Amino acid sequence: MFELPKLDYSKSALTPLMSEQTLDLHHGKHHQTYITNLNKFIKESDYEKLSLEEIIKKSSSESKAGIFNNASQHWNHNLFWKCMKPGGGGKIPSKLEEKIKKDFGSIEKLREEFISAGVTQFGSGWCWLSVKDNKLVVTKSPNAENPLIHNMKPLLGCDVWEHSYYLDYKNKRPVYLENFFDKLINWEFVESNL
Ligand code: MN3
């Protein structure tokens, strides 16, 4: 049985960039619902004994949409909560900074590509910084889809479903993404995923 992970910060700790009300609903209701559904779908099936990543890959290859969507969203949100911290953004640790400069040219270029991926994801989805064949890449994905199924290892993910920003930013998804990148990212955590 999968369980809702605790946040590493209080629900009010990211205010005003991400409000307590948003975290209450997003973590307490939306994320919990994915977990409740996942547990229900895999109960007494051959998925029950697999790890979350194994469930994502198997359900993707078998086109089991119900299992895939809920398993992938559980994984995505686990990453998302850890990618943020109070007083985030700012200086990127040196090992990750060097890798970003090597693969993107500059931090500014990564910022531009990452925000653009999130802004241009039509409808619900995610934008990502991942490693593919040893190189850092920015991608976007619709709905629950996760870079893992395309043989990438996500280091950083931002949720651009409306439930992630609408209470705090209304329709201004670009401002949400700028604040996420500049003031919320836990770069030490992102580097630890390298
Ligand atoms: Mn979400």
Residues whose N, C-alpha, C, O or C-beta is under 5 A from the ligand:
A	BS01	MN3	D159 W161
